[in-house]
Amino acid sequence: DEARKMFAEKVARYTGLSVDAVMATEAAVYDGQAIITTGLADGMVNAADAIGVMAEAINSNKTGGTMPELSAADAVTQENQRVMGILGCPEARGHEALAQMLAGQPGMSVAQAKSILAAAAPADTTSTADRILALEEAGGRETLAQTLAAMPEMTVEQARTILAASPIAAATSLHDAVMALDEAKGREELAEKLAVMPGMTTDQARDLLAAAPDKSGNAGLSMNNAFDAFMQSHS
């Protein structure tokens, strides 16, 4: 919260907006008319007029009567240096969209942009897929969550809505899980007993079943020995 407030204060200082107005943008990125409407920019200039506008803006900031006016070429050079200084500064890493917005703000100096970028909250580097899989709504709906996470255009909020509206998959009972094991084939009687043992897990049942003889009489643990092995492993 402190970093967010500091960032808002920096933006307010250099744009003339109030801190509350900046906070209300919720760190959204604007372009075109929207950025002017919010007060983050003074106007839009097309590419054909950009050089003249930049030269006029720079020349209007003269500090003395003897300072020569900049040529259009000089103005372009200075503007390129300003833009590249903002986009290429270390503070812009992880905040590329914000850096582009600041670079497009007429009169925004590199130092001012660095100050704002440094105060911005760290960018969230978690992928959309990971954020979808981490949703609370993904619990019990893991297969659907994985499908949604793999969709290129899927957003976190869209996935949240879909997951919340989907039924939670019924949990497989221990009995069903044990009886469905490949190792339970031919050993159904032992599998039934293991499935109702308190504390038994599917993995433990698999190991015991694999060691037990099947109906063909293949060598392995007897039913009693399988039970003894289980009890010894928990003693």
Biotite code that builds the C-alpha atoms (Angstrom):
import biotite.structure as struc

atoms = struc.array([
    struc.Atom([0.000, 0.000, 0.000], chain_id="A", res_id=1, res_name="ASP", atom_name="CA", element="C"),
    struc.Atom([2.841, 2.401, 0.791], chain_id="A", res_id=2, res_name="GLU", atom_name="CA", element="C"),
    struc.Atom([4.501, 1.739, -2.573], chain_id="A", res_id=3, res_name="ALA", atom_name="CA", element="C"),
    struc.Atom([1.167, 2.242, -4.322], chain_id="A", res_id=4, res_name="ARG", atom_name="CA", element="C"),
    struc.Atom([0.631, 5.560, -2.550], chain_id="A", res_id=5, res_name="LYS", atom_name="CA", element="C"),
    struc.Atom([4.158, 6.728, -3.360], chain_id="A", res_id=6, res_name="MET", atom_name="CA", element="C"),
    struc.Atom([3.635, 5.855, -7.019], chain_id="A", res_id=7, res_name="PHE", atom_name="CA", element="C"),
    struc.Atom([0.329, 7.756, -7.099], chain_id="A", res_id=8, res_name="ALA", atom_name="CA", element="C"),
    struc.Atom([1.969, 10.805, -5.532], chain_id="A", res_id=9, res_name="GLU", atom_name="CA", element="C"),
    struc.Atom([4.713, 10.782, -8.160], chain_id="A", res_id=10, res_name="LYS", atom_name="CA", element="C"),
    struc.Atom([2.203, 10.594, -11.006], chain_id="A", res_id=11, res_name="VAL", atom_name="CA", element="C"),
    struc.Atom([0.086, 13.339, -9.420], chain_id="A", res_id=12, res_name="ALA", atom_name="CA", element="C"),
    struc.Atom([3.106, 15.610, -9.060], chain_id="A", res_id=13, res_name="ARG", atom_name="CA", element="C"),
    struc.Atom([4.036, 15.416, -12.737], chain_id="A", res_id=14, res_name="TYR", atom_name="CA", element="C"),
    struc.Atom([0.567, 15.360, -14.286], chain_id="A", res_id=15, res_name="THR", atom_name="CA", element="C"),
    struc.Atom([-1.361, 17.805, -12.109], chain_id="A", res_id=16, res_name="GLY", atom_name="CA", element="C"),
    struc.Atom([-3.953, 15.192, -11.171], chain_id="A", res_id=17, res_name="LEU", atom_name="CA", element="C"),
    struc.Atom([-4.942, 14.647, -7.557], chain_id="A", res_id=18, res_name="SER", atom_name="CA", element="C"),
    struc.Atom([-3.609, 11.605, -5.731], chain_id="A", res_id=19, res_name="VAL", atom_name="CA", element="C"),
    struc.Atom([-7.159, 10.275, -5.407], chain_id="A", res_id=20, res_name="ASP", atom_name="CA", element="C"),
    struc.Atom([-7.680, 10.596, -9.162], chain_id="A", res_id=21, res_name="ALA", atom_name="CA", element="C"),
    struc.Atom([-4.494, 8.671, -9.854], chain_id="A", res_id=22, res_name="VAL", atom_name="CA", element="C"),
    struc.Atom([-5.436, 5.967, -7.345], chain_id="A", res_id=23, res_name="MET", atom_name="CA", element="C"),
    struc.Atom([-8.820, 5.654, -9.008], chain_id="A", res_id=24, res_name="ALA", atom_name="CA", element="C"),
    struc.Atom([-7.181, 4.562, -12.288], chain_id="A", res_id=25, res_name="THR", atom_name="CA", element="C"),
    struc.Atom([-6.128, 1.324, -10.558], chain_id="A", res_id=26, res_name="GLU", atom_name="CA", element="C"),
    struc.Atom([-2.826, 1.408, -12.525], chain_id="A", res_id=27, res_name="ALA", atom_name="CA", element="C"),
    struc.Atom([-4.664, 0.923, -15.820], chain_id="A", res_id=28, res_name="ALA", atom_name="CA", element="C"),
    struc.Atom([-2.812, 1.612, -19.077], chain_id="A", res_id=29, res_name="VAL", atom_name="CA", element="C"),
    struc.Atom([-4.548, 4.038, -21.472], chain_id="A", res_id=30, res_name="TYR", atom_name="CA", element="C"),
    struc.Atom([-4.007, 5.068, -25.066], chain_id="A", res_id=31, res_name="ASP", atom_name="CA", element="C"),
    struc.Atom([-5.535, 7.483, -27.521], chain_id="A", res_id=32, res_name="GLY", atom_name="CA", element="C"),
    struc.Atom([-8.327, 9.742, -26.321], chain_id="A", res_id=33, res_name="GLN", atom_name="CA", element="C"),
    struc.Atom([-8.668, 7.759, -23.088], chain_id="A", res_id=34, res_name="ALA", atom_name="CA", element="C"),
    struc.Atom([-5.343, 8.987, -21.718], chain_id="A", res_id=35, res_name="ILE", atom_name="CA", element="C"),
    struc.Atom([-6.349, 12.607, -22.399], chain_id="A", res_id=36, res_name="ILE", atom_name="CA", element="C"),
    struc.Atom([-9.743, 12.109, -20.781], chain_id="A", res_id=37, res_name="THR", atom_name="CA", element="C"),
    struc.Atom([-8.129, 10.794, -17.614], chain_id="A", res_id=38, res_name="THR", atom_name="CA", element="C"),
    struc.Atom([-5.772, 13.776, -17.482], chain_id="A", res_id=39, res_name="GLY", atom_name="CA", element="C"),
    struc.Atom([-2.588, 11.768, -17.947], chain_id="A", res_id=40, res_name="LEU", atom_name="CA", element="C"),
    struc.Atom([-1.793, 13.537, -21.234], chain_id="A", res_id=41, res_name="ALA", atom_name="CA", element="C"),
    struc.Atom([-2.496, 16.995, -22.654], chain_id="A", res_id=42, res_name="ASP", atom_name="CA", element="C"),
    struc.Atom([-3.263, 15.992, -26.210], chain_id="A", res_id=43, res_name="GLY", atom_name="CA", element="C"),
    struc.Atom([-2.631, 13.698, -29.158], chain_id="A", res_id=44, res_name="MET", atom_name="CA", element="C"),
    struc.Atom([-0.349, 14.481, -32.081], chain_id="A", res_id=45, res_name="VAL", atom_name="CA", element="C"),
    struc.Atom([-0.166, 12.537, -35.326], chain_id="A", res_id=46, res_name="ASN", atom_name="CA", element="C"),
    struc.Atom([3.154, 11.446, -36.762], chain_id="A", res_id=47, res_name="ALA", atom_name="CA", element="C"),
    struc.Atom([3.179, 14.175, -39.437], chain_id="A", res_id=48, res_name="ALA", atom_name="CA", element="C"),
    struc.Atom([2.942, 16.990, -36.872], chain_id="A", res_id=49, res_name="ASP", atom_name="CA", element="C"),
    struc.Atom([5.063, 15.402, -34.149], chain_id="A", res_id=50, res_name="ALA", atom_name="CA", element="C"),
    struc.Atom([8.394, 16.995, -35.121], chain_id="A", res_id=51, res_name="ILE", atom_name="CA", element="C"),
    struc.Atom([7.001, 20.504, -35.208], chain_id="A", res_id=52, res_name="GLY", atom_name="CA", element="C"),
    struc.Atom([5.192, 20.075, -31.896], chain_id="A", res_id=53, res_name="VAL", atom_name="CA", element="C"),
    struc.Atom([8.298, 18.680, -30.202], chain_id="A", res_id=54, res_name="MET", atom_name="CA", element="C"),
    struc.Atom([10.454, 21.525, -31.495], chain_id="A", res_id=55, res_name="ALA", atom_name="CA", element="C"),
    struc.Atom([7.919, 24.112, -30.332], chain_id="A", res_id=56, res_name="GLU", atom_name="CA", element="C"),
    struc.Atom([7.634, 22.513, -26.895], chain_id="A", res_id=57, res_name="ALA", atom_name="CA", element="C"),
    struc.Atom([11.392, 22.427, -26.413], chain_id="A", res_id=58, res_name="ILE", atom_name="CA", element="C"),
    struc.Atom([11.911, 25.975, -27.680], chain_id="A", res_id=59, res_name="ASN", atom_name="CA", element="C"),
    struc.Atom([9.167, 27.277, -25.387], chain_id="A", res_id=60, res_name="SER", atom_name="CA", element="C"),
    struc.Atom([11.239, 26.150, -22.403], chain_id="A", res_id=61, res_name="ASN", atom_name="CA", element="C"),
    struc.Atom([14.172, 28.466, -23.133], chain_id="A", res_id=62, res_name="LYS", atom_name="CA", element="C"),
    struc.Atom([15.932, 29.735, -20.026], chain_id="A", res_id=63, res_name="THR", atom_name="CA", element="C"),
    struc.Atom([17.454, 32.889, -21.484], chain_id="A", res_id=64, res_name="GLY", atom_name="CA", element="C"),
    struc.Atom([17.056, 35.367, -24.263], chain_id="A", res_id=65, res_name="GLY", atom_name="CA", element="C"),
    struc.Atom([20.277, 34.322, -25.954], chain_id="A", res_id=66, res_name="THR", atom_name="CA", element="C"),
    struc.Atom([19.451, 30.609, -26.190], chain_id="A", res_id=67, res_name="MET", atom_name="CA", element="C"),
    struc.Atom([19.166, 29.685, -29.883], chain_id="A", res_id=68, res_name="PRO", atom_name="CA", element="C"),
    struc.Atom([16.074, 27.929, -31.127], chain_id="A", res_id=69, res_name="GLU", atom_name="CA", element="C"),
    struc.Atom([16.485, 24.247, -31.855], chain_id="A", res_id=70, res_name="LEU", atom_name="CA", element="C"),
    struc.Atom([16.106, 23.027, -35.386], chain_id="A", res_id=71, res_name="SER", atom_name="CA", element="C"),
    struc.Atom([13.577, 20.319, -36.142], chain_id="A", res_id=72, res_name="ALA", atom_name="CA", element="C"),
    struc.Atom([16.421, 17.810, -36.437], chain_id="A", res_id=73, res_name="ALA", atom_name="CA", element="C"),
    struc.Atom([17.805, 18.804, -33.037], chain_id="A", res_id=74, res_name="ASP", atom_name="CA", element="C"),
    struc.Atom([14.345, 18.550, -31.537], chain_id="A", res_id=75, res_name="ALA", atom_name="CA", element="C"),
    struc.Atom([13.903, 15.057, -32.941], chain_id="A", res_id=76, res_name="VAL", atom_name="CA", element="C"),
    struc.Atom([17.298, 14.015, -31.584], chain_id="A", res_id=77, res_name="THR", atom_name="CA", element="C"),
    struc.Atom([16.494, 15.295, -28.110], chain_id="A", res_id=78, res_name="GLN", atom_name="CA", element="C"),
    struc.Atom([13.068, 13.676, -28.179], chain_id="A", res_id=79, res_name="GLU", atom_name="CA", element="C"),
    struc.Atom([14.536, 10.341, -29.258], chain_id="A", res_id=80, res_name="ASN", atom_name="CA", element="C"),
    struc.Atom([17.069, 10.567, -26.447], chain_id="A", res_id=81, res_name="GLN", atom_name="CA", element="C"),
    struc.Atom([14.301, 11.342, -23.954], chain_id="A", res_id=82, res_name="ARG", atom_name="CA", element="C"),
    struc.Atom([12.090, 8.460, -25.130], chain_id="A", res_id=83, res_name="VAL", atom_name="CA", element="C"),
    struc.Atom([14.920, 5.937, -25.285], chain_id="A", res_id=84, res_name="MET", atom_name="CA", element="C"),
    struc.Atom([16.203, 7.148, -21.922], chain_id="A", res_id=85, res_name="GLY", atom_name="CA", element="C"),
    struc.Atom([12.829, 6.327, -20.377], chain_id="A", res_id=86, res_name="ILE", atom_name="CA", element="C"),
    struc.Atom([12.256, 3.021, -22.183], chain_id="A", res_id=87, res_name="LEU", atom_name="CA", element="C"),
    struc.Atom([15.816, 1.826, -21.637], chain_id="A", res_id=88, res_name="GLY", atom_name="CA", element="C"),
    struc.Atom([16.322, 2.791, -18.016], chain_id="A", res_id=89, res_name="CYS", atom_name="CA", element="C"),
    struc.Atom([16.730, -0.021, -15.445], chain_id="A", res_id=90, res_name="PRO", atom_name="CA", element="C"),
    struc.Atom([13.570, 1.120, -13.636], chain_id="A", res_id=91, res_name="GLU", atom_name="CA", element="C"),
    struc.Atom([11.507, 0.289, -16.751], chain_id="A", res_id=92, res_name="ALA", atom_name="CA", element="C"),
    struc.Atom([12.225, -3.426, -16.515], chain_id="A", res_id=93, res_name="ARG", atom_name="CA", element="C"),
    struc.Atom([9.039, -5.205, -15.577], chain_id="A", res_id=94, res_name="GLY", atom_name="CA", element="C"),
    struc.Atom([7.072, -1.984, -16.128], chain_id="A", res_id=95, res_name="HIS", atom_name="CA", element="C"),
    struc.Atom([7.312, -1.749, -19.916], chain_id="A", res_id=96, res_name="GLU", atom_name="CA", element="C"),
    struc.Atom([3.694, -0.665, -20.456], chain_id="A", res_id=97, res_name="ALA", atom_name="CA", element="C"),
    struc.Atom([3.997, 2.097, -17.860], chain_id="A", res_id=98, res_name="LEU", atom_name="CA", element="C"),
    struc.Atom([7.331, 3.221, -19.339], chain_id="A", res_id=99, res_name="ALA", atom_name="CA", element="C"),
    struc.Atom([5.758, 3.512, -22.786], chain_id="A", res_id=100, res_name="GLN", atom_name="CA", element="C"),
    struc.Atom([2.921, 5.594, -21.354], chain_id="A", res_id=101, res_name="MET", atom_name="CA", element="C"),
    struc.Atom([5.384, 7.925, -19.609], chain_id="A", res_id=102, res_name="LEU", atom_name="CA", element="C"),
    struc.Atom([7.573, 8.213, -22.694], chain_id="A", res_id=103, res_name="ALA", atom_name="CA", element="C"),
    struc.Atom([4.521, 9.316, -24.667], chain_id="A", res_id=104, res_name="GLY", atom_name="CA", element="C"),
    struc.Atom([3.750, 12.082, -22.162], chain_id="A", res_id=105, res_name="GLN", atom_name="CA", element="C"),
    struc.Atom([5.015, 15.425, -23.578], chain_id="A", res_id=106, res_name="PRO", atom_name="CA", element="C"),
    struc.Atom([7.418, 17.158, -21.189], chain_id="A", res_id=107, res_name="GLY", atom_name="CA", element="C"),
    struc.Atom([8.040, 14.042, -19.101], chain_id="A", res_id=108, res_name="MET", atom_name="CA", element="C"),
    struc.Atom([11.770, 14.009, -18.404], chain_id="A", res_id=109, res_name="SER", atom_name="CA", element="C"),
    struc.Atom([13.858, 10.882, -17.975], chain_id="A", res_id=110, res_name="VAL", atom_name="CA", element="C"),
    struc.Atom([14.465, 11.756, -14.321], chain_id="A", res_id=111, res_name="ALA", atom_name="CA", element="C"),
    struc.Atom([10.746, 12.207, -13.658], chain_id="A", res_id=112, res_name="GLN", atom_name="CA", element="C"),
    struc.Atom([9.909, 8.935, -15.422], chain_id="A", res_id=113, res_name="ALA", atom_name="CA", element="C"),
    struc.Atom([12.581, 7.079, -13.455], chain_id="A", res_id=114, res_name="LYS", atom_name="CA", element="C"),
    struc.Atom([11.134, 8.393, -10.214], chain_id="A", res_id=115, res_name="SER", atom_name="CA", element="C"),
    struc.Atom([7.631, 7.204, -11.117], chain_id="A", res_id=116, res_name="ILE", atom_name="CA", element="C"),
    struc.Atom([8.829, 3.816, -12.381], chain_id="A", res_id=117, res_name="LEU", atom_name="CA", element="C"),
    struc.Atom([10.920, 3.263, -9.255], chain_id="A", res_id=118, res_name="ALA", atom_name="CA", element="C"),
    struc.Atom([7.870, 3.884, -7.076], chain_id="A", res_id=119, res_name="ALA", atom_name="CA", element="C"),
    struc.Atom([5.649, 1.505, -9.066], chain_id="A", res_id=120, res_name="ALA", atom_name="CA", element="C"),
    struc.Atom([4.761, -1.798, -7.461], chain_id="A", res_id=121, res_name="ALA", atom_name="CA", element="C"),
    struc.Atom([6.769, -4.795, -8.721], chain_id="A", res_id=122, res_name="PRO", atom_name="CA", element="C"),
    struc.Atom([5.239, -6.339, -11.806], chain_id="A", res_id=123, res_name="ALA", atom_name="CA", element="C"),
    struc.Atom([3.464, -9.657, -11.322], chain_id="A", res_id=124, res_name="ASP", atom_name="CA", element="C"),
    struc.Atom([5.529, -12.196, -13.271], chain_id="A", res_id=125, res_name="THR", atom_name="CA", element="C"),
    struc.Atom([3.212, -15.117, -12.569], chain_id="A", res_id=126, res_name="THR", atom_name="CA", element="C"),
    struc.Atom([1.889, -16.547, -15.826], chain_id="A", res_id=127, res_name="SER", atom_name="CA", element="C"),
    struc.Atom([-1.826, -16.471, -16.562], chain_id="A", res_id=128, res_name="THR", atom_name="CA", element="C"),
    struc.Atom([-1.886, -20.269, -16.629], chain_id="A", res_id=129, res_name="ALA", atom_name="CA", element="C"),
    struc.Atom([-0.357, -20.510, -13.140], chain_id="A", res_id=130, res_name="ASP", atom_name="CA", element="C"),
    struc.Atom([-2.749, -17.890, -11.796], chain_id="A", res_id=131, res_name="ARG", atom_name="CA", element="C"),
    struc.Atom([-5.720, -19.844, -13.180], chain_id="A", res_id=132, res_name="ILE", atom_name="CA", element="C"),
    struc.Atom([-4.488, -23.091, -11.640], chain_id="A", res_id=133, res_name="LEU", atom_name="CA", element="C"),
    struc.Atom([-3.984, -21.311, -8.302], chain_id="A", res_id=134, res_name="ALA", atom_name="CA", element="C"),
    struc.Atom([-7.559, -19.997, -8.179], chain_id="A", res_id=135, res_name="LEU", atom_name="CA", element="C"),
    struc.Atom([-9.614, -21.084, -5.197], chain_id="A", res_id=136, res_name="GLU", atom_name="CA", element="C"),
    struc.Atom([-12.357, -22.039, -7.652], chain_id="A", res_id=137, res_name="GLU", atom_name="CA", element="C"),
    struc.Atom([-9.994, -24.562, -9.286], chain_id="A", res_id=138, res_name="ALA", atom_name="CA", element="C"),
    struc.Atom([-10.211, -26.822, -6.219], chain_id="A", res_id=139, res_name="GLY", atom_name="CA", element="C"),
    struc.Atom([-12.054, -29.983, -7.203], chain_id="A", res_id=140, res_name="GLY", atom_name="CA", element="C"),
    struc.Atom([-12.091, -28.795, -10.817], chain_id="A", res_id=141, res_name="ARG", atom_name="CA", element="C"),
    struc.Atom([-8.414, -29.357, -11.627], chain_id="A", res_id=142, res_name="GLU", atom_name="CA", element="C"),
    struc.Atom([-9.017, -30.963, -15.028], chain_id="A", res_id=143, res_name="THR", atom_name="CA", element="C"),
    struc.Atom([-11.207, -28.089, -16.189], chain_id="A", res_id=144, res_name="LEU", atom_name="CA", element="C"),
    struc.Atom([-8.732, -25.564, -14.753], chain_id="A", res_id=145, res_name="ALA", atom_name="CA", element="C"),
    struc.Atom([-5.891, -27.157, -16.735], chain_id="A", res_id=146, res_name="GLN", atom_name="CA", element="C"),
    struc.Atom([-7.975, -27.007, -19.903], chain_id="A", res_id=147, res_name="THR", atom_name="CA", element="C"),
    struc.Atom([-8.793, -23.334, -19.360], chain_id="A", res_id=148, res_name="LEU", atom_name="CA", element="C"),
    struc.Atom([-5.167, -22.505, -18.487], chain_id="A", res_id=149, res_name="ALA", atom_name="CA", element="C"),
    struc.Atom([-4.044, -23.949, -21.824], chain_id="A", res_id=150, res_name="ALA", atom_name="CA", element="C"),
    struc.Atom([-6.361, -21.662, -23.830], chain_id="A", res_id=151, res_name="MET", atom_name="CA", element="C"),
    struc.Atom([-4.303, -18.795, -25.347], chain_id="A", res_id=152, res_name="PRO", atom_name="CA", element="C"),
    struc.Atom([-6.959, -16.087, -24.989], chain_id="A", res_id=153, res_name="GLU", atom_name="CA", element="C"),
    struc.Atom([-8.283, -17.134, -21.575], chain_id="A", res_id=154, res_name="MET", atom_name="CA", element="C"),
    struc.Atom([-8.053, -14.563, -18.780], chain_id="A", res_id=155, res_name="THR", atom_name="CA", element="C"),
    struc.Atom([-7.972, -15.186, -15.041], chain_id="A", res_id=156, res_name="VAL", atom_name="CA", element="C"),
    struc.Atom([-11.363, -13.562, -14.497], chain_id="A", res_id=157, res_name="GLU", atom_name="CA", element="C"),
    struc.Atom([-12.980, -15.542, -17.320], chain_id="A", res_id=158, res_name="GLN", atom_name="CA", element="C"),
    struc.Atom([-11.549, -18.760, -15.909], chain_id="A", res_id=159, res_name="ALA", atom_name="CA", element="C"),
    struc.Atom([-12.757, -17.845, -12.411], chain_id="A", res_id=160, res_name="ARG", atom_name="CA", element="C"),
    struc.Atom([-16.313, -17.354, -13.683], chain_id="A", res_id=161, res_name="THR", atom_name="CA", element="C"),
    struc.Atom([-16.318, -20.621, -15.637], chain_id="A", res_id=162, res_name="ILE", atom_name="CA", element="C"),
    struc.Atom([-14.836, -22.616, -12.763], chain_id="A", res_id=163, res_name="LEU", atom_name="CA", element="C"),
    struc.Atom([-17.250, -21.152, -10.223], chain_id="A", res_id=164, res_name="ALA", atom_name="CA", element="C"),
    struc.Atom([-20.196, -22.175, -12.417], chain_id="A", res_id=165, res_name="ALA", atom_name="CA", element="C"),
    struc.Atom([-18.917, -25.728, -12.907], chain_id="A", res_id=166, res_name="SER", atom_name="CA", element="C"),
    struc.Atom([-19.709, -28.616, -10.554], chain_id="A", res_id=167, res_name="PRO", atom_name="CA", element="C"),
    struc.Atom([-16.939, -29.914, -8.339], chain_id="A", res_id=168, res_name="ILE", atom_name="CA", element="C"),
    struc.Atom([-15.772, -33.350, -9.402], chain_id="A", res_id=169, res_name="ALA", atom_name="CA", element="C"),
    struc.Atom([-16.833, -36.044, -6.985], chain_id="A", res_id=170, res_name="ALA", atom_name="CA", element="C"),
    struc.Atom([-13.904, -37.315, -4.969], chain_id="A", res_id=171, res_name="ALA", atom_name="CA", element="C"),
    struc.Atom([-13.012, -40.966, -5.620], chain_id="A", res_id=172, res_name="THR", atom_name="CA", element="C"),
    struc.Atom([-13.413, -43.018, -2.454], chain_id="A", res_id=173, res_name="SER", atom_name="CA", element="C"),
    struc.Atom([-10.478, -45.030, -1.115], chain_id="A", res_id=174, res_name="LEU", atom_name="CA", element="C"),
    struc.Atom([-12.437, -48.211, -1.745], chain_id="A", res_id=175, res_name="HIS", atom_name="CA", element="C"),
    struc.Atom([-13.007, -47.371, -5.401], chain_id="A", res_id=176, res_name="ASP", atom_name="CA", element="C"),
    struc.Atom([-9.417, -46.252, -5.842], chain_id="A", res_id=177, res_name="ALA", atom_name="CA", element="C"),
    struc.Atom([-8.007, -49.470, -4.341], chain_id="A", res_id=178, res_name="VAL", atom_name="CA", element="C"),
    struc.Atom([-10.380, -51.721, -6.281], chain_id="A", res_id=179, res_name="MET", atom_name="CA", element="C"),
    struc.Atom([-9.477, -49.926, -9.512], chain_id="A", res_id=180, res_name="ALA", atom_name="CA", element="C"),
    struc.Atom([-5.762, -50.685, -9.121], chain_id="A", res_id=181, res_name="LEU", atom_name="CA", element="C"),
    struc.Atom([-4.224, -53.017, -11.693], chain_id="A", res_id=182, res_name="ASP", atom_name="CA", element="C"),
    struc.Atom([-2.641, -54.888, -8.783], chain_id="A", res_id=183, res_name="GLU", atom_name="CA", element="C"),
    struc.Atom([-6.132, -55.651, -7.402], chain_id="A", res_id=184, res_name="ALA", atom_name="CA", element="C"),
    struc.Atom([-6.952, -57.904, -10.364], chain_id="A", res_id=185, res_name="LYS", atom_name="CA", element="C"),
    struc.Atom([-6.929, -61.480, -9.194], chain_id="A", res_id=186, res_name="GLY", atom_name="CA", element="C"),
    struc.Atom([-6.584, -60.249, -5.616], chain_id="A", res_id=187, res_name="ARG", atom_name="CA", element="C"),
    struc.Atom([-10.054, -58.779, -5.122], chain_id="A", res_id=188, res_name="GLU", atom_name="CA", element="C"),
    struc.Atom([-10.614, -60.367, -1.698], chain_id="A", res_id=189, res_name="GLU", atom_name="CA", element="C"),
    struc.Atom([-7.388, -58.871, -0.316], chain_id="A", res_id=190, res_name="LEU", atom_name="CA", element="C"),
    struc.Atom([-8.147, -55.546, -2.016], chain_id="A", res_id=191, res_name="ALA", atom_name="CA", element="C"),
    struc.Atom([-11.551, -55.423, -0.275], chain_id="A", res_id=192, res_name="GLU", atom_name="CA", element="C"),
    struc.Atom([-9.896, -55.946, 3.111], chain_id="A", res_id=193, res_name="LYS", atom_name="CA", element="C"),
    struc.Atom([-7.190, -53.360, 2.478], chain_id="A", res_id=194, res_name="LEU", atom_name="CA", element="C"),
    struc.Atom([-9.759, -50.813, 1.307], chain_id="A", res_id=195, res_name="ALA", atom_name="CA", element="C"),
    struc.Atom([-11.483, -50.762, 4.697], chain_id="A", res_id=196, res_name="VAL", atom_name="CA", element="C"),
    struc.Atom([-8.352, -50.705, 6.863], chain_id="A", res_id=197, res_name="MET", atom_name="CA", element="C"),
    struc.Atom([-8.093, -47.449, 8.879], chain_id="A", res_id=198, res_name="PRO", atom_name="CA", element="C"),
    struc.Atom([-5.121, -45.381, 7.724], chain_id="A", res_id=199, res_name="GLY", atom_name="CA", element="C"),
    struc.Atom([-4.662, -47.290, 4.486], chain_id="A", res_id=200, res_name="MET", atom_name="CA", element="C"),
    struc.Atom([-3.678, -45.263, 1.411], chain_id="A", res_id=201, res_name="THR", atom_name="CA", element="C"),
    struc.Atom([-3.902, -46.141, -2.261], chain_id="A", res_id=202, res_name="THR", atom_name="CA", element="C"),
    struc.Atom([-0.114, -46.329, -2.603], chain_id="A", res_id=203, res_name="ASP", atom_name="CA", element="C"),
    struc.Atom([0.222, -48.635, 0.406], chain_id="A", res_id=204, res_name="GLN", atom_name="CA", element="C"),
    struc.Atom([-2.548, -50.873, -0.926], chain_id="A", res_id=205, res_name="ALA", atom_name="CA", element="C"),
    struc.Atom([-0.820, -51.022, -4.321], chain_id="A", res_id=206, res_name="ARG", atom_name="CA", element="C"),
    struc.Atom([2.451, -52.171, -2.726], chain_id="A", res_id=207, res_name="ASP", atom_name="CA", element="C"),
    struc.Atom([0.750, -54.828, -0.607], chain_id="A", res_id=208, res_name="LEU", atom_name="CA", element="C"),
    struc.Atom([-1.327, -56.104, -3.502], chain_id="A", res_id=209, res_name="LEU", atom_name="CA", element="C"),
    struc.Atom([1.696, -56.310, -5.758], chain_id="A", res_id=210, res_name="ALA", atom_name="CA", element="C"),
    struc.Atom([3.448, -58.487, -3.188], chain_id="A", res_id=211, res_name="ALA", atom_name="CA", element="C"),
    struc.Atom([0.452, -60.748, -2.583], chain_id="A", res_id=212, res_name="ALA", atom_name="CA", element="C"),
    struc.Atom([-0.323, -63.942, -4.613], chain_id="A", res_id=213, res_name="PRO", atom_name="CA", element="C"),
    struc.Atom([-3.046, -63.700, -7.210], chain_id="A", res_id=214, res_name="ASP", atom_name="CA", element="C"),
    struc.Atom([-5.678, -66.349, -7.969], chain_id="A", res_id=215, res_name="LYS", atom_name="CA", element="C"),
    struc.Atom([-3.181, -68.280, -10.069], chain_id="A", res_id=216, res_name="SER", atom_name="CA", element="C"),
    struc.Atom([-1.098, -68.847, -6.958], chain_id="A", res_id=217, res_name="GLY", atom_name="CA", element="C"),
    struc.Atom([1.912, -66.803, -8.046], chain_id="A", res_id=218, res_name="ASN", atom_name="CA", element="C"),
    struc.Atom([4.354, -66.324, -5.166], chain_id="A", res_id=219, res_name="ALA", atom_name="CA", element="C"),
    struc.Atom([3.801, -63.376, -2.904], chain_id="A", res_id=220, res_name="GLY", atom_name="CA", element="C"),
    struc.Atom([2.555, -62.353, 0.512], chain_id="A", res_id=221, res_name="LEU", atom_name="CA", element="C"),
    struc.Atom([-0.391, -64.130, 2.036], chain_id="A", res_id=222, res_name="SER", atom_name="CA", element="C"),
    struc.Atom([-3.370, -62.108, 3.138], chain_id="A", res_id=223, res_name="MET", atom_name="CA", element="C"),
    struc.Atom([-2.318, -62.373, 6.771], chain_id="A", res_id=224, res_name="ASN", atom_name="CA", element="C"),
    struc.Atom([1.268, -61.510, 5.957], chain_id="A", res_id=225, res_name="ASN", atom_name="CA", element="C"),
    struc.Atom([0.114, -58.503, 3.935], chain_id="A", res_id=226, res_name="ALA", atom_name="CA", element="C"),
    struc.Atom([-1.822, -57.281, 6.958], chain_id="A", res_id=227, res_name="PHE", atom_name="CA", element="C"),
    struc.Atom([1.188, -57.903, 9.211], chain_id="A", res_id=228, res_name="ASP", atom_name="CA", element="C"),
    struc.Atom([3.420, -55.971, 6.818], chain_id="A", res_id=229, res_name="ALA", atom_name="CA", element="C"),
    struc.Atom([1.056, -53.037, 6.883], chain_id="A", res_id=230, res_name="PHE", atom_name="CA", element="C"),
    struc.Atom([0.852, -53.013, 10.665], chain_id="A", res_id=231, res_name="MET", atom_name="CA", element="C"),
    struc.Atom([4.642, -53.300, 11.037], chain_id="A", res_id=232, res_name="GLN", atom_name="CA", element="C"),
    struc.Atom([5.174, -50.313, 8.749], chain_id="A", res_id=233, res_name="SER", atom_name="CA", element="C"),
    struc.Atom([3.021, -48.228, 11.135], chain_id="A", res_id=234, res_name="HIS", atom_name="CA", element="C"),
    struc.Atom([4.396, -49.564, 14.431], chain_id="A", res_id=235, res_name="SER", atom_name="CA", element="C"),
])
